Amino acid sequence: MSFCTEKEYKSFFTEVELFEKMLKDAGFIILKYYLDISKKEQERRLKDRETDPLKQWKISPVDKEAKKYWNDYSVARNEMLLRTNFKYAPWFVVNADKKKAAHIALITHLLMQLKYQNKDKKLLEHDYELVYPVTPENIKEKLF
C-alpha cells in the first residue's frame, strides 16, 4: 500500500528516537501503548461497522485492504515496536479484544507507572494481564 518511500521508512526510526529523547530530556514522561486485536476480532468489528449505521463513519478504504495484508502489517508492526522501544520511552501492548477490560487495564497500568500525590496503590494493584511490555519474547508469544 506504499504509505511511504524507503528513504522515509529508514528516516522514521532515526527521527523517532531523536524526538522522543528530546521530549524525555525536556522532562516529559513517555509511555506508549499499542492496542492489539486478533484477526478474528478485527473481522468481527469490521463486519459490525458495515451493518451498524452508528459505526459506518469508521469505515475507511484501508479496512478492506488490511485483511489482505494482515501478516505483512504484523511484521511491520513488530519491527516498529521493537525498534522504537526505548528505556526512556517504552512500548506496552494491550490485548484489546475486549474493549472495556482493555481500557480499564490500560488506565490502571498507566496510573501505576506515574508518581503522583495521594496515589492509592491498593486501587491499582489488580493485574488484568492484558498489558505487557514490548520485548522480543512477548512479541513472538503474545501478539496476534
C-alpha positions as CSV (number, residue, x, y, z in Angstrom):
1,M,0.0,0.0,0.0
2,S,3.1,2.2,-0.2
3,F,2.5,4.5,2.7
4,C,6.0,5.9,2.4
5,T,9.2,5.7,0.5
6,E,12.1,3.5,1.6
7,K,14.0,6.7,2.5
8,E,11.1,7.9,4.7
9,Y,10.9,4.5,6.3
10,K,14.5,4.4,7.3
11,S,14.5,8.1,8.4
12,F,11.5,7.4,10.7
13,F,13.5,5.1,13.0
14,T,16.2,7.7,13.4
15,E,13.9,10.6,13.9
16,V,11.5,9.0,16.3
17,E,14.4,8.1,18.6
18,L,15.8,11.7,18.5
19,F,12.4,13.2,19.0
20,E,11.4,11.0,22.0
21,K,14.9,11.6,23.5
22,M,14.4,15.3,23.2
23,L,11.0,15.1,24.9
24,K,12.4,13.0,27.7
25,D,15.3,15.4,28.2
26,A,12.8,18.2,28.4
27,G,11.0,16.5,31.3
28,F,8.2,14.7,29.6
29,I,7.1,11.2,30.6
30,I,6.6,9.0,27.6
31,L,4.6,5.8,27.8
32,K,3.4,4.3,24.5
33,Y,0.5,1.8,24.3
34,Y,-0.3,-0.3,21.3
35,L,-3.8,-1.7,21.4
36,D,-3.7,-5.1,19.7
37,I,-6.7,-7.1,18.5
38,S,-6.8,-10.6,17.0
39,K,-7.6,-11.1,13.3
40,K,-10.9,-12.7,14.3
41,E,-11.9,-9.7,16.4
42,Q,-10.8,-7.3,13.6
43,E,-13.1,-9.2,11.2
44,R,-16.0,-9.0,13.7
45,R,-15.5,-5.3,14.2
46,L,-15.2,-4.5,10.5
47,K,-18.4,-6.5,9.8
48,D,-20.2,-4.7,12.6
49,R,-19.2,-1.4,11.0
50,E,-20.8,-2.4,7.7
51,T,-24.1,-3.1,9.3
52,D,-24.3,-0.6,12.2
53,P,-25.3,2.9,11.0
54,L,-23.7,4.4,14.1
55,K,-20.3,2.9,13.2
56,Q,-20.3,3.3,9.4
57,W,-18.3,6.5,9.7
58,K,-15.4,4.4,10.9
59,I,-15.0,2.5,7.6
60,S,-12.0,3.5,5.5
61,P,-10.6,2.3,2.2
62,V,-7.7,0.8,4.2
63,D,-10.0,-1.5,6.1
64,K,-10.8,-3.6,3.0
65,E,-7.1,-3.8,2.1
66,A,-6.0,-4.5,5.6
67,K,-7.4,-8.1,5.6
68,K,-5.2,-9.0,2.6
69,Y,-2.0,-7.6,4.3
70,W,-2.6,-8.9,7.9
71,N,0.7,-10.8,8.0
72,D,2.7,-8.0,6.3
73,Y,1.3,-5.4,8.7
74,S,2.0,-7.7,11.7
75,V,5.7,-8.0,10.7
76,A,5.9,-4.2,10.2
77,R,4.2,-3.5,13.5
78,N,6.6,-5.9,15.3
79,E,9.6,-4.2,13.8
80,M,8.3,-0.8,14.7
81,L,7.5,-1.7,18.3
82,L,10.9,-3.3,18.8
83,R,12.9,-0.6,17.1
84,T,11.2,2.3,18.8
85,N,11.0,0.7,22.3
86,F,13.4,2.8,24.4
87,K,14.1,2.6,28.1
88,Y,13.1,6.3,28.3
89,A,10.0,5.8,26.1
90,P,8.8,2.2,26.4
91,W,6.0,0.5,24.5
92,F,3.4,-1.6,26.2
93,V,0.9,-3.8,24.3
94,V,-2.7,-4.1,25.4
95,N,-4.7,-7.1,24.4
96,A,-7.8,-5.1,23.3
97,D,-10.2,-7.9,22.1
98,K,-12.4,-7.0,25.0
99,K,-12.7,-3.2,24.8
100,K,-13.9,-2.3,28.3
101,A,-11.5,-4.6,30.1
102,A,-8.6,-3.3,27.9
103,H,-9.5,0.3,28.7
104,I,-9.6,-0.4,32.4
105,A,-6.3,-2.4,32.3
106,L,-4.6,0.4,30.3
107,I,-5.7,3.1,32.6
108,T,-4.7,1.1,35.7
109,H,-1.3,0.3,34.1
110,L,-0.7,3.9,33.2
111,L,-1.6,5.2,36.7
112,M,0.8,2.6,38.2
113,Q,3.7,4.0,36.1
114,L,3.3,7.5,37.3
115,K,4.2,9.2,40.5
116,Y,1.5,11.5,41.9
117,Q,0.2,12.8,45.2
118,N,-2.3,10.6,47.1
119,K,-1.8,7.7,44.8
120,D,-3.8,4.8,46.2
121,K,-1.8,1.7,45.2
122,K,-4.4,-0.6,46.6
123,L,-6.9,0.6,44.0
124,L,-4.4,-0.1,41.3
125,E,-2.9,-3.4,42.4
126,H,-5.2,-5.7,40.3
127,D,-3.2,-7.1,37.4
128,Y,-5.5,-7.6,34.4
129,E,-2.9,-9.5,32.5
130,L,-3.9,-7.6,29.4
131,V,-0.9,-5.1,29.4
132,Y,2.7,-6.2,28.9
133,P,5.9,-4.6,27.9
134,V,7.3,-5.0,24.4
135,T,10.2,-7.5,24.4
136,P,11.3,-9.8,21.6
137,E,9.8,-12.7,23.6
138,N,6.4,-11.0,24.1
139,I,6.2,-10.0,20.5
140,K,6.7,-13.7,19.4
141,E,4.4,-15.2,22.0
142,K,1.6,-12.8,22.7
143,L,0.9,-10.6,19.7
144,F,-1.8,-11.9,17.4
